[in-house]
């Protein structure tokens, strides 16, 4: 799925995350995109990205909820943009089954304009320093 504007990414990302829809999340990425996840997982290509999201959403993030915070987007020419979206993540399950509490995290995504619209070409989803 592509976006009409880069600013549409954050809400769509949070909605797909809340639905635990790994395919929808991966669909925001270009076919040959690169991604680093919250757990440090690295995936190249939409198929690997979907697999990474599916594993994380079935594991530590099976109950996790994203709440959108401050966002910033910046055009980099006519066919590229960077989106920085802060989230608060709750409901994380630790290895022993306990709730890990709230954490701040940021999705940093570089988007490119494709024939169907804007799509992520590279992204990192990282935990903010404490």
MODELLER restraints for C-alpha pairs under 7 A, 6 or more apart:
rsr = mdl.restraints
at = mdl.atoms
rsr.add(forms.Gaussian(group=physical.xy_distance, feature=features.Distance(at['CA:1:A'], at['CA:27:A']), mean=5.04, stdev=0.5))
rsr.add(forms.Gaussian(group=physical.xy_distance, feature=features.Distance(at['CA:1:A'], at['CA:28:A']), mean=5.16, stdev=0.5))
rsr.add(forms.Gaussian(group=physical.xy_distance, feature=features.Distance(at['CA:2:A'], at['CA:28:A']), mean=5.91, stdev=0.5))
rsr.add(forms.Gaussian(group=physical.xy_distance, feature=features.Distance(at['CA:2:A'], at['CA:116:A']), mean=6.27, stdev=0.5))
rsr.add(forms.Gaussian(group=physical.xy_distance, feature=features.Distance(at['CA:2:A'], at['CA:117:A']), mean=5.02, stdev=0.5))
rsr.add(forms.Gaussian(group=physical.xy_distance, feature=features.Distance(at['CA:2:A'], at['CA:118:A']), mean=5.10, stdev=0.5))
rsr.add(forms.Gaussian(group=physical.xy_distance, feature=features.Distance(at['CA:2:A'], at['CA:119:A']), mean=5.10, stdev=0.5))
rsr.add(forms.Gaussian(group=physical.xy_distance, feature=features.Distance(at['CA:3:A'], at['CA:9:A']), mean=6.94, stdev=0.5))
rsr.add(forms.Gaussian(group=physical.xy_distance, feature=features.Distance(at['CA:3:A'], at['CA:117:A']), mean=5.34, stdev=0.5))
rsr.add(forms.Gaussian(group=physical.xy_distance, feature=features.Distance(at['CA:3:A'], at['CA:118:A']), mean=4.79, stdev=0.5))
rsr.add(forms.Gaussian(group=physical.xy_distance, feature=features.Distance(at['CA:3:A'], at['CA:119:A']), mean=6.53, stdev=0.5))
rsr.add(forms.Gaussian(group=physical.xy_distance, feature=features.Distance(at['CA:4:A'], at['CA:117:A']), mean=5.61, stdev=0.5))
rsr.add(forms.Gaussian(group=physical.xy_distance, feature=features.Distance(at['CA:4:A'], at['CA:118:A']), mean=6.28, stdev=0.5))
rsr.add(forms.Gaussian(group=physical.xy_distance, feature=features.Distance(at['CA:5:A'], at['CA:118:A']), mean=6.36, stdev=0.5))
rsr.add(forms.Gaussian(group=physical.xy_distance, feature=features.Distance(at['CA:6:A'], at['CA:81:A']), mean=6.90, stdev=0.5))
rsr.add(forms.Gaussian(group=physical.xy_distance, feature=features.Distance(at['CA:6:A'], at['CA:83:A']), mean=6.97, stdev=0.5))
rsr.add(forms.Gaussian(group=physical.xy_distance, feature=features.Distance(at['CA:6:A'], at['CA:118:A']), mean=6.28, stdev=0.5))
rsr.add(forms.Gaussian(group=physical.xy_distance, feature=features.Distance(at['CA:7:A'], at['CA:73:A']), mean=6.79, stdev=0.5))
rsr.add(forms.Gaussian(group=physical.xy_distance, feature=features.Distance(at['CA:10:A'], at['CA:85:A']), mean=6.36, stdev=0.5))
rsr.add(forms.Gaussian(group=physical.xy_distance, feature=features.Distance(at['CA:13:A'], at['CA:25:A']), mean=6.40, stdev=0.5))
rsr.add(forms.Gaussian(group=physical.xy_distance, feature=features.Distance(at['CA:14:A'], at['CA:66:A']), mean=5.95, stdev=0.5))
rsr.add(forms.Gaussian(group=physical.xy_distance, feature=features.Distance(at['CA:16:A'], at['CA:24:A']), mean=6.11, stdev=0.5))
rsr.add(forms.Gaussian(group=physical.xy_distance, feature=features.Distance(at['CA:16:A'], at['CA:25:A']), mean=5.98, stdev=0.5))
rsr.add(forms.Gaussian(group=physical.xy_distance, feature=features.Distance(at['CA:18:A'], at['CA:65:A']), mean=6.11, stdev=0.5))
rsr.add(forms.Gaussian(group=physical.xy_distance, feature=features.Distance(at['CA:20:A'], at['CA:57:A']), mean=6.05, stdev=0.5))
rsr.add(forms.Gaussian(group=physical.xy_distance, feature=features.Distance(at['CA:22:A'], at['CA:50:A']), mean=5.27, stdev=0.5))
rsr.add(forms.Gaussian(group=physical.xy_distance, feature=features.Distance(at['CA:22:A'], at['CA:53:A']), mean=5.18, stdev=0.5))
rsr.add(forms.Gaussian(group=physical.xy_distance, feature=features.Distance(at['CA:22:A'], at['CA:54:A']), mean=5.09, stdev=0.5))
rsr.add(forms.Gaussian(group=physical.xy_distance, feature=features.Distance(at['CA:23:A'], at['CA:50:A']), mean=5.50, stdev=0.5))
rsr.add(forms.Gaussian(group=physical.xy_distance, feature=features.Distance(at['CA:26:A'], at['CA:46:A']), mean=5.59, stdev=0.5))
rsr.add(forms.Gaussian(group=physical.xy_distance, feature=features.Distance(at['CA:26:A'], at['CA:49:A']), mean=5.65, stdev=0.5))
rsr.add(forms.Gaussian(group=physical.xy_distance, feature=features.Distance(at['CA:26:A'], at['CA:50:A']), mean=4.91, stdev=0.5))
rsr.add(forms.Gaussian(group=physical.xy_distance, feature=features.Distance(at['CA:27:A'], at['CA:46:A']), mean=6.99, stdev=0.5))
rsr.add(forms.Gaussian(group=physical.xy_distance, feature=features.Distance(at['CA:28:A'], at['CA:119:A']), mean=5.66, stdev=0.5))
rsr.add(forms.Gaussian(group=physical.xy_distance, feature=features.Distance(at['CA:28:A'], at['CA:120:A']), mean=6.08, stdev=0.5))
rsr.add(forms.Gaussian(group=physical.xy_distance, feature=features.Distance(at['CA:29:A'], at['CA:46:A']), mean=6.34, stdev=0.5))
rsr.add(forms.Gaussian(group=physical.xy_distance, feature=features.Distance(at['CA:29:A'], at['CA:119:A']), mean=5.38, stdev=0.5))
rsr.add(forms.Gaussian(group=physical.xy_distance, feature=features.Distance(at['CA:29:A'], at['CA:120:A']), mean=4.40, stdev=0.5))
rsr.add(forms.Gaussian(group=physical.xy_distance, feature=features.Distance(at['CA:29:A'], at['CA:121:A']), mean=6.07, stdev=0.5))
rsr.add(forms.Gaussian(group=physical.xy_distance, feature=features.Distance(at['CA:30:A'], at['CA:46:A']), mean=6.75, stdev=0.5))
rsr.add(forms.Gaussian(group=physical.xy_distance, feature=features.Distance(at['CA:30:A'], at['CA:119:A']), mean=5.68, stdev=0.5))
rsr.add(forms.Gaussian(group=physical.xy_distance, feature=features.Distance(at['CA:30:A'], at['CA:120:A']), mean=5.71, stdev=0.5))
rsr.add(forms.Gaussian(group=physical.xy_distance, feature=features.Distance(at['CA:30:A'], at['CA:121:A']), mean=5.43, stdev=0.5))
rsr.add(forms.Gaussian(group=physical.xy_distance, feature=features.Distance(at['CA:31:A'], at['CA:45:A']), mean=5.39, stdev=0.5))
rsr.add(forms.Gaussian(group=physical.xy_distance, feature=features.Distance(at['CA:31:A'], at['CA:46:A']), mean=5.04, stdev=0.5))
rsr.add(forms.Gaussian(group=physical.xy_distance, feature=features.Distance(at['CA:32:A'], at['CA:44:A']), mean=6.48, stdev=0.5))
rsr.add(forms.Gaussian(group=physical.xy_distance, feature=features.Distance(at['CA:32:A'], at['CA:45:A']), mean=4.31, stdev=0.5))
rsr.add(forms.Gaussian(group=physical.xy_distance, feature=features.Distance(at['CA:32:A'], at['CA:46:A']), mean=6.48, stdev=0.5))
rsr.add(forms.Gaussian(group=physical.xy_distance, feature=features.Distance(at['CA:33:A'], at['CA:44:A']), mean=5.82, stdev=0.5))
rsr.add(forms.Gaussian(group=physical.xy_distance, feature=features.Distance(at['CA:33:A'], at['CA:45:A']), mean=5.05, stdev=0.5))
rsr.add(forms.Gaussian(group=physical.xy_distance, feature=features.Distance(at['CA:33:A'], at['CA:46:A']), mean=6.61, stdev=0.5))
rsr.add(forms.Gaussian(group=physical.xy_distance, feature=features.Distance(at['CA:33:A'], at['CA:120:A']), mean=6.80, stdev=0.5))
rsr.add(forms.Gaussian(group=physical.xy_distance, feature=features.Distance(at['CA:33:A'], at['CA:121:A']), mean=4.51, stdev=0.5))
rsr.add(forms.Gaussian(group=physical.xy_distance, feature=features.Distance(at['CA:33:A'], at['CA:122:A']), mean=5.37, stdev=0.5))
rsr.add(forms.Gaussian(group=physical.xy_distance, feature=features.Distance(at['CA:34:A'], at['CA:43:A']), mean=5.87, stdev=0.5))
rsr.add(forms.Gaussian(group=physical.xy_distance, feature=features.Distance(at['CA:34:A'], at['CA:44:A']), mean=4.49, stdev=0.5))
rsr.add(forms.Gaussian(group=physical.xy_distance, feature=features.Distance(at['CA:34:A'], at['CA:45:A']), mean=6.25, stdev=0.5))
rsr.add(forms.Gaussian(group=physical.xy_distance, feature=features.Distance(at['CA:34:A'], at['CA:121:A']), mean=6.51, stdev=0.5))
rsr.add(forms.Gaussian(group=physical.xy_distance, feature=features.Distance(at['CA:34:A'], at['CA:122:A']), mean=4.72, stdev=0.5))
rsr.add(forms.Gaussian(group=physical.xy_distance, feature=features.Distance(at['CA:34:A'], at['CA:123:A']), mean=6.51, stdev=0.5))
rsr.add(forms.Gaussian(group=physical.xy_distance, feature=features.Distance(at['CA:35:A'], at['CA:42:A']), mean=5.78, stdev=0.5))
rsr.add(forms.Gaussian(group=physical.xy_distance, feature=features.Distance(at['CA:35:A'], at['CA:43:A']), mean=5.26, stdev=0.5))
rsr.add(forms.Gaussian(group=physical.xy_distance, feature=features.Distance(at['CA:35:A'], at['CA:44:A']), mean=6.40, stdev=0.5))
rsr.add(forms.Gaussian(group=physical.xy_distance, feature=features.Distance(at['CA:35:A'], at['CA:49:A']), mean=6.81, stdev=0.5))
rsr.add(forms.Gaussian(group=physical.xy_distance, feature=features.Distance(at['CA:35:A'], at['CA:122:A']), mean=5.76, stdev=0.5))
rsr.add(forms.Gaussian(group=physical.xy_distance, feature=features.Distance(at['CA:35:A'], at['CA:123:A']), mean=4.95, stdev=0.5))
rsr.add(forms.Gaussian(group=physical.xy_distance, feature=features.Distance(at['CA:35:A'], at['CA:124:A']), mean=5.75, stdev=0.5))
rsr.add(forms.Gaussian(group=physical.xy_distance, feature=features.Distance(at['CA:36:A'], at['CA:42:A']), mean=4.62, stdev=0.5))
rsr.add(forms.Gaussian(group=physical.xy_distance, feature=features.Distance(at['CA:36:A'], at['CA:43:A']), mean=6.56, stdev=0.5))
rsr.add(forms.Gaussian(group=physical.xy_distance, feature=features.Distance(at['CA:36:A'], at['CA:123:A']), mean=6.47, stdev=0.5))
rsr.add(forms.Gaussian(group=physical.xy_distance, feature=features.Distance(at['CA:36:A'], at['CA:124:A']), mean=4.69, stdev=0.5))
rsr.add(forms.Gaussian(group=physical.xy_distance, feature=features.Distance(at['CA:36:A'], at['CA:125:A']), mean=6.22, stdev=0.5))
rsr.add(forms.Gaussian(group=physical.xy_distance, feature=features.Distance(at['CA:37:A'], at['CA:124:A']), mean=6.10, stdev=0.5))
rsr.add(forms.Gaussian(group=physical.xy_distance, feature=features.Distance(at['CA:37:A'], at['CA:125:A']), mean=5.04, stdev=0.5))
rsr.add(forms.Gaussian(group=physical.xy_distance, feature=features.Distance(at['CA:37:A'], at['CA:126:A']), mean=6.80, stdev=0.5))
rsr.add(forms.Gaussian(group=physical.xy_distance, feature=features.Distance(at['CA:38:A'], at['CA:125:A']), mean=5.17, stdev=0.5))
rsr.add(forms.Gaussian(group=physical.xy_distance, feature=features.Distance(at['CA:38:A'], at['CA:126:A']), mean=5.05, stdev=0.5))
rsr.add(forms.Gaussian(group=physical.xy_distance, feature=features.Distance(at['CA:38:A'], at['CA:127:A']), mean=6.42, stdev=0.5))
rsr.add(forms.Gaussian(group=physical.xy_distance, feature=features.Distance(at['CA:43:A'], at['CA:49:A']), mean=5.21, stdev=0.5))
rsr.add(forms.Gaussian(group=physical.xy_distance, feature=features.Distance(at['CA:43:A'], at['CA:52:A']), mean=6.91, stdev=0.5))
rsr.add(forms.Gaussian(group=physical.xy_distance, feature=features.Distance(at['CA:60:A'], at['CA:92:A']), mean=5.70, stdev=0.5))
rsr.add(forms.Gaussian(group=physical.xy_distance, feature=features.Distance(at['CA:60:A'], at['CA:93:A']), mean=4.82, stdev=0.5))
rsr.add(forms.Gaussian(group=physical.xy_distance, feature=features.Distance(at['CA:60:A'], at['CA:94:A']), mean=6.37, stdev=0.5))
rsr.add(forms.Gaussian(group=physical.xy_distance, feature=features.Distance(at['CA:61:A'], at['CA:92:A']), mean=5.30, stdev=0.5))
rsr.add(forms.Gaussian(group=physical.xy_distance, feature=features.Distance(at['CA:61:A'], at['CA:93:A']), mean=6.54, stdev=0.5))
rsr.add(forms.Gaussian(group=physical.xy_distance, feature=features.Distance(at['CA:63:A'], at['CA:91:A']), mean=5.26, stdev=0.5))
rsr.add(forms.Gaussian(group=physical.xy_distance, feature=features.Distance(at['CA:63:A'], at['CA:92:A']), mean=6.48, stdev=0.5))
rsr.add(forms.Gaussian(group=physical.xy_distance, feature=features.Distance(at['CA:64:A'], at['CA:89:A']), mean=6.50, stdev=0.5))
rsr.add(forms.Gaussian(group=physical.xy_distance, feature=features.Distance(at['CA:64:A'], at['CA:90:A']), mean=5.34, stdev=0.5))
rsr.add(forms.Gaussian(group=physical.xy_distance, feature=features.Distance(at['CA:64:A'], at['CA:91:A']), mean=4.14, stdev=0.5))
rsr.add(forms.Gaussian(group=physical.xy_distance, feature=features.Distance(at['CA:64:A'], at['CA:92:A']), mean=5.11, stdev=0.5))
rsr.add(forms.Gaussian(group=physical.xy_distance, feature=features.Distance(at['CA:65:A'], at['CA:89:A']), mean=5.62, stdev=0.5))
rsr.add(forms.Gaussian(group=physical.xy_distance, feature=features.Distance(at['CA:65:A'], at['CA:90:A']), mean=5.31, stdev=0.5))
rsr.add(forms.Gaussian(group=physical.xy_distance, feature=features.Distance(at['CA:65:A'], at['CA:91:A']), mean=6.17, stdev=0.5))
rsr.add(forms.Gaussian(group=physical.xy_distance, feature=features.Distance(at['CA:66:A'], at['CA:87:A']), mean=6.00, stdev=0.5))
rsr.add(forms.Gaussian(group=physical.xy_distance, feature=features.Distance(at['CA:66:A'], at['CA:88:A']), mean=5.73, stdev=0.5))
rsr.add(forms.Gaussian(group=physical.xy_distance, feature=features.Distance(at['CA:66:A'], at['CA:89:A']), mean=4.79, stdev=0.5))
rsr.add(forms.Gaussian(group=physical.xy_distance, feature=features.Distance(at['CA:66:A'], at['CA:90:A']), mean=6.77, stdev=0.5))
rsr.add(forms.Gaussian(group=physical.xy_distance, feature=features.Distance(at['CA:67:A'], at['CA:87:A']), mean=5.37, stdev=0.5))
rsr.add(forms.Gaussian(group=physical.xy_distance, feature=features.Distance(at['CA:67:A'], at['CA:88:A']), mean=5.16, stdev=0.5))
rsr.add(forms.Gaussian(group=physical.xy_distance, feature=features.Distance(at['CA:67:A'], at['CA:89:A']), mean=6.56, stdev=0.5))
rsr.add(forms.Gaussian(group=physical.xy_distance, feature=features.Distance(at['CA:68:A'], at['CA:86:A']), mean=6.28, stdev=0.5))
rsr.add(forms.Gaussian(group=physical.xy_distance, feature=features.Distance(at['CA:68:A'], at['CA:87:A']), mean=4.60, stdev=0.5))
rsr.add(forms.Gaussian(group=physical.xy_distance, feature=features.Distance(at['CA:68:A'], at['CA:88:A']), mean=6.64, stdev=0.5))
rsr.add(forms.Gaussian(group=physical.xy_distance, feature=features.Distance(at['CA:69:A'], at['CA:85:A']), mean=6.92, stdev=0.5))
rsr.add(forms.Gaussian(group=physical.xy_distance, feature=features.Distance(at['CA:69:A'], at['CA:86:A']), mean=4.99, stdev=0.5))
rsr.add(forms.Gaussian(group=physical.xy_distance, feature=features.Distance(at['CA:69:A'], at['CA:87:A']), mean=5.14, stdev=0.5))
rsr.add(forms.Gaussian(group=physical.xy_distance, feature=features.Distance(at['CA:70:A'], at['CA:85:A']), mean=6.21, stdev=0.5))
rsr.add(forms.Gaussian(group=physical.xy_distance, feature=features.Distance(at['CA:70:A'], at['CA:86:A']), mean=5.43, stdev=0.5))
rsr.add(forms.Gaussian(group=physical.xy_distance, feature=features.Distance(at['CA:71:A'], at['CA:84:A']), mean=5.65, stdev=0.5))
rsr.add(forms.Gaussian(group=physical.xy_distance, feature=features.Distance(at['CA:71:A'], at['CA:85:A']), mean=4.41, stdev=0.5))
rsr.add(forms.Gaussian(group=physical.xy_distance, feature=features.Distance(at['CA:71:A'], at['CA:86:A']), mean=6.15, stdev=0.5))
rsr.add(forms.Gaussian(group=physical.xy_distance, feature=features.Distance(at['CA:72:A'], at['CA:83:A']), mean=5.83, stdev=0.5))
rsr.add(forms.Gaussian(group=physical.xy_distance, feature=features.Distance(at['CA:72:A'], at['CA:84:A']), mean=5.18, stdev=0.5))
rsr.add(forms.Gaussian(group=physical.xy_distance, feature=features.Distance(at['CA:72:A'], at['CA:85:A']), mean=6.49, stdev=0.5))
rsr.add(forms.Gaussian(group=physical.xy_distance, feature=features.Distance(at['CA:73:A'], at['CA:81:A']), mean=6.92, stdev=0.5))
rsr.add(forms.Gaussian(group=physical.xy_distance, feature=features.Distance(at['CA:73:A'], at['CA:82:A']), mean=5.56, stdev=0.5))
rsr.add(forms.Gaussian(group=physical.xy_distance, feature=features.Distance(at['CA:73:A'], at['CA:83:A']), mean=4.31, stdev=0.5))
rsr.add(forms.Gaussian(group=physical.xy_distance, feature=features.Distance(at['CA:73:A'], at['CA:84:A']), mean=6.19, stdev=0.5))
rsr.add(forms.Gaussian(group=physical.xy_distance, feature=features.Distance(at['CA:74:A'], at['CA:81:A']), mean=5.51, stdev=0.5))
rsr.add(forms.Gaussian(group=physical.xy_distance, feature=features.Distance(at['CA:74:A'], at['CA:82:A']), mean=5.30, stdev=0.5))
rsr.add(forms.Gaussian(group=physical.xy_distance, feature=features.Distance(at['CA:74:A'], at['CA:83:A']), mean=6.58, stdev=0.5))
rsr.add(forms.Gaussian(group=physical.xy_distance, feature=features.Distance(at['CA:75:A'], at['CA:81:A']), mean=4.26, stdev=0.5))
rsr.add(forms.Gaussian(group=physical.xy_distance, feature=features.Distance(at['CA:75:A'], at['CA:82:A']), mean=6.52, stdev=0.5))
rsr.add(forms.Gaussian(group=physical.xy_distance, feature=features.Distance(at['CA:79:A'], at['CA:112:A']), mean=5.65, stdev=0.5))
rsr.add(forms.Gaussian(group=physical.xy_distance, feature=features.Distance(at['CA:79:A'], at['CA:113:A']), mean=4.86, stdev=0.5))
rsr.add(forms.Gaussian(group=physical.xy_distance, feature=features.Distance(at['CA:80:A'], at['CA:111:A']), mean=5.58, stdev=0.5))
rsr.add(forms.Gaussian(group=physical.xy_distance, feature=features.Distance(at['CA:80:A'], at['CA:112:A']), mean=4.52, stdev=0.5))
rsr.add(forms.Gaussian(group=physical.xy_distance, feature=features.Distance(at['CA:80:A'], at['CA:113:A']), mean=6.19, stdev=0.5))
rsr.add(forms.Gaussian(group=physical.xy_distance, feature=features.Distance(at['CA:81:A'], at['CA:110:A']), mean=5.80, stdev=0.5))
rsr.add(forms.Gaussian(group=physical.xy_distance, feature=features.Distance(at['CA:81:A'], at['CA:111:A']), mean=5.18, stdev=0.5))
rsr.add(forms.Gaussian(group=physical.xy_distance, feature=features.Distance(at['CA:81:A'], at['CA:112:A']), mean=6.57, stdev=0.5))
rsr.add(forms.Gaussian(group=physical.xy_distance, feature=features.Distance(at['CA:82:A'], at['CA:109:A']), mean=5.67, stdev=0.5))
rsr.add(forms.Gaussian(group=physical.xy_distance, feature=features.Distance(at['CA:82:A'], at['CA:110:A']), mean=4.50, stdev=0.5))
rsr.add(forms.Gaussian(group=physical.xy_distance, feature=features.Distance(at['CA:82:A'], at['CA:111:A']), mean=6.12, stdev=0.5))
rsr.add(forms.Gaussian(group=physical.xy_distance, feature=features.Distance(at['CA:83:A'], at['CA:108:A']), mean=5.85, stdev=0.5))
rsr.add(forms.Gaussian(group=physical.xy_distance, feature=features.Distance(at['CA:83:A'], at['CA:109:A']), mean=5.21, stdev=0.5))
rsr.add(forms.Gaussian(group=physical.xy_distance, feature=features.Distance(at['CA:83:A'], at['CA:110:A']), mean=6.44, stdev=0.5))
rsr.add(forms.Gaussian(group=physical.xy_distance, feature=features.Distance(at['CA:84:A'], at['CA:106:A']), mean=6.68, stdev=0.5))
rsr.add(forms.Gaussian(group=physical.xy_distance, feature=features.Distance(at['CA:84:A'], at['CA:107:A']), mean=5.75, stdev=0.5))
rsr.add(forms.Gaussian(group=physical.xy_distance, feature=features.Distance(at['CA:84:A'], at['CA:108:A']), mean=4.64, stdev=0.5))
rsr.add(forms.Gaussian(group=physical.xy_distance, feature=features.Distance(at['CA:84:A'], at['CA:109:A']), mean=6.52, stdev=0.5))
rsr.add(forms.Gaussian(group=physical.xy_distance, feature=features.Distance(at['CA:85:A'], at['CA:106:A']), mean=5.47, stdev=0.5))
rsr.add(forms.Gaussian(group=physical.xy_distance, feature=features.Distance(at['CA:85:A'], at['CA:107:A']), mean=5.15, stdev=0.5))
rsr.add(forms.Gaussian(group=physical.xy_distance, feature=features.Distance(at['CA:85:A'], at['CA:108:A']), mean=6.60, stdev=0.5))
rsr.add(forms.Gaussian(group=physical.xy_distance, feature=features.Distance(at['CA:86:A'], at['CA:105:A']), mean=5.82, stdev=0.5))
rsr.add(forms.Gaussian(group=physical.xy_distance, feature=features.Distance(at['CA:86:A'], at['CA:106:A']), mean=4.40, stdev=0.5))
rsr.add(forms.Gaussian(group=physical.xy_distance, feature=features.Distance(at['CA:86:A'], at['CA:107:A']), mean=6.47, stdev=0.5))
rsr.add(forms.Gaussian(group=physical.xy_distance, feature=features.Distance(at['CA:87:A'], at['CA:104:A']), mean=5.89, stdev=0.5))
rsr.add(forms.Gaussian(group=physical.xy_distance, feature=features.Distance(at['CA:87:A'], at['CA:105:A']), mean=5.33, stdev=0.5))
rsr.add(forms.Gaussian(group=physical.xy_distance, feature=features.Distance(at['CA:87:A'], at['CA:106:A']), mean=6.00, stdev=0.5))
rsr.add(forms.Gaussian(group=physical.xy_distance, feature=features.Distance(at['CA:88:A'], at['CA:102:A']), mean=6.63, stdev=0.5))
rsr.add(forms.Gaussian(group=physical.xy_distance, feature=features.Distance(at['CA:88:A'], at['CA:103:A']), mean=5.75, stdev=0.5))
rsr.add(forms.Gaussian(group=physical.xy_distance, feature=features.Distance(at['CA:88:A'], at['CA:104:A']), mean=4.67, stdev=0.5))
rsr.add(forms.Gaussian(group=physical.xy_distance, feature=features.Distance(at['CA:88:A'], at['CA:105:A']), mean=6.27, stdev=0.5))
rsr.add(forms.Gaussian(group=physical.xy_distance, feature=features.Distance(at['CA:89:A'], at['CA:102:A']), mean=5.61, stdev=0.5))
rsr.add(forms.Gaussian(group=physical.xy_distance, feature=features.Distance(at['CA:89:A'], at['CA:103:A']), mean=5.29, stdev=0.5))
rsr.add(forms.Gaussian(group=physical.xy_distance, feature=features.Distance(at['CA:89:A'], at['CA:104:A']), mean=6.20, stdev=0.5))
rsr.add(forms.Gaussian(group=physical.xy_distance, feature=features.Distance(at['CA:90:A'], at['CA:101:A']), mean=5.96, stdev=0.5))
rsr.add(forms.Gaussian(group=physical.xy_distance, feature=features.Distance(at['CA:90:A'], at['CA:102:A']), mean=4.68, stdev=0.5))
rsr.add(forms.Gaussian(group=physical.xy_distance, feature=features.Distance(at['CA:90:A'], at['CA:103:A']), mean=6.71, stdev=0.5))
rsr.add(forms.Gaussian(group=physical.xy_distance, feature=features.Distance(at['CA:91:A'], at['CA:99:A']), mean=6.11, stdev=0.5))
rsr.add(forms.Gaussian(group=physical.xy_distance, feature=features.Distance(at['CA:91:A'], at['CA:101:A']), mean=6.62, stdev=0.5))
rsr.add(forms.Gaussian(group=physical.xy_distance, feature=features.Distance(at['CA:92:A'], at['CA:99:A']), mean=5.72, stdev=0.5))
rsr.add(forms.Gaussian(group=physical.xy_distance, feature=features.Distance(at['CA:92:A'], at['CA:100:A']), mean=5.33, stdev=0.5))
rsr.add(forms.Gaussian(group=physical.xy_distance, feature=features.Distance(at['CA:92:A'], at['CA:101:A']), mean=6.79, stdev=0.5))
rsr.add(forms.Gaussian(group=physical.xy_distance, feature=features.Distance(at['CA:93:A'], at['CA:99:A']), mean=4.94, stdev=0.5))
rsr.add(forms.Gaussian(group=physical.xy_distance, feature=features.Distance(at['CA:93:A'], at['CA:100:A']), mean=5.90, stdev=0.5))
rsr.add(forms.Gaussian(group=physical.xy_distance, feature=features.Distance(at['CA:94:A'], at['CA:100:A']), mean=5.93, stdev=0.5))
rsr.add(forms.Gaussian(group=physical.xy_distance, feature=features.Distance(at['CA:104:A'], at['CA:127:A']), mean=6.03, stdev=0.5))
rsr.add(forms.Gaussian(group=physical.xy_distance, feature=features.Distance(at['CA:104:A'], at['CA:128:A']), mean=5.38, stdev=0.5))
rsr.add(forms.Gaussian(group=physical.xy_distance, feature=features.Distance(at['CA:105:A'], at['CA:125:A']), mean=7.00, stdev=0.5))
rsr.add(forms.Gaussian(group=physical.xy_distance, feature=features.Distance(at['CA:105:A'], at['CA:126:A']), mean=5.44, stdev=0.5))
rsr.add(forms.Gaussian(group=physical.xy_distance, feature=features.Distance(at['CA:105:A'], at['CA:127:A']), mean=4.21, stdev=0.5))
rsr.add(forms.Gaussian(group=physical.xy_distance, feature=features.Distance(at['CA:105:A'], at['CA:128:A']), mean=4.95, stdev=0.5))
rsr.add(forms.Gaussian(group=physical.xy_distance, feature=features.Distance(at['CA:106:A'], at['CA:125:A']), mean=5.69, stdev=0.5))
rsr.add(forms.Gaussian(group=physical.xy_distance, feature=features.Distance(at['CA:106:A'], at['CA:126:A']), mean=5.41, stdev=0.5))
rsr.add(forms.Gaussian(group=physical.xy_distance, feature=features.Distance(at['CA:106:A'], at['CA:127:A']), mean=6.47, stdev=0.5))
rsr.add(forms.Gaussian(group=physical.xy_distance, feature=features.Distance(at['CA:106:A'], at['CA:128:A']), mean=6.70, stdev=0.5))
rsr.add(forms.Gaussian(group=physical.xy_distance, feature=features.Distance(at['CA:107:A'], at['CA:124:A']), mean=5.86, stdev=0.5))
rsr.add(forms.Gaussian(group=physical.xy_distance, feature=features.Distance(at['CA:107:A'], at['CA:125:A']), mean=4.37, stdev=0.5))
rsr.add(forms.Gaussian(group=physical.xy_distance, feature=features.Distance(at['CA:107:A'], at['CA:126:A']), mean=6.51, stdev=0.5))
rsr.add(forms.Gaussian(group=physical.xy_distance, feature=features.Distance(at['CA:108:A'], at['CA:123:A']), mean=5.51, stdev=0.5))
rsr.add(forms.Gaussian(group=physical.xy_distance, feature=features.Distance(at['CA:108:A'], at['CA:124:A']), mean=5.30, stdev=0.5))
rsr.add(forms.Gaussian(group=physical.xy_distance, feature=features.Distance(at['CA:108:A'], at['CA:125:A']), mean=6.32, stdev=0.5))
rsr.add(forms.Gaussian(group=physical.xy_distance, feature=features.Distance(at['CA:109:A'], at['CA:120:A']), mean=6.29, stdev=0.5))
rsr.add(forms.Gaussian(group=physical.xy_distance, feature=features.Distance(at['CA:109:A'], at['CA:122:A']), mean=5.91, stdev=0.5))
rsr.add(forms.Gaussian(group=physical.xy_distance, feature=features.Distance(at['CA:109:A'], at['CA:123:A']), mean=4.18, stdev=0.5))
rsr.add(forms.Gaussian(group=physical.xy_distance, feature=features.Distance(at['CA:109:A'], at['CA:124:A']), mean=6.51, stdev=0.5))
rsr.add(forms.Gaussian(group=physical.xy_distance, feature=features.Distance(at['CA:110:A'], at['CA:120:A']), mean=5.76, stdev=0.5))
rsr.add(forms.Gaussian(group=physical.xy_distance, feature=features.Distance(at['CA:110:A'], at['CA:121:A']), mean=5.82, stdev=0.5))
rsr.add(forms.Gaussian(group=physical.xy_distance, feature=features.Distance(at['CA:110:A'], at['CA:122:A']), mean=5.34, stdev=0.5))
rsr.add(forms.Gaussian(group=physical.xy_distance, feature=features.Distance(at['CA:110:A'], at['CA:123:A']), mean=6.13, stdev=0.5))
rsr.add(forms.Gaussian(group=physical.xy_distance, feature=features.Distance(at['CA:111:A'], at['CA:118:A']), mean=6.17, stdev=0.5))
rsr.add(forms.Gaussian(group=physical.xy_distance, feature=features.Distance(at['CA:111:A'], at['CA:119:A']), mean=5.23, stdev=0.5))
rsr.add(forms.Gaussian(group=physical.xy_distance, feature=features.Distance(at['CA:111:A'], at['CA:120:A']), mean=4.25, stdev=0.5))
rsr.add(forms.Gaussian(group=physical.xy_distance, feature=features.Distance(at['CA:111:A'], at['CA:121:A']), mean=5.41, stdev=0.5))
rsr.add(forms.Gaussian(group=physical.xy_distance, feature=features.Distance(at['CA:112:A'], at['CA:118:A']), mean=5.59, stdev=0.5))
rsr.add(forms.Gaussian(group=physical.xy_distance, feature=features.Distance(at['CA:112:A'], at['CA:119:A']), mean=5.64, stdev=0.5))
rsr.add(forms.Gaussian(group=physical.xy_distance, feature=features.Distance(at['CA:112:A'], at['CA:120:A']), mean=6.36, stdev=0.5))
rsr.add(forms.Gaussian(group=physical.xy_distance, feature=features.Distance(at['CA:112:A'], at['CA:121:A']), mean=6.23, stdev=0.5))
rsr.add(forms.Gaussian(group=physical.xy_distance, feature=features.Distance(at['CA:113:A'], at['CA:119:A']), mean=6.54, stdev=0.5))
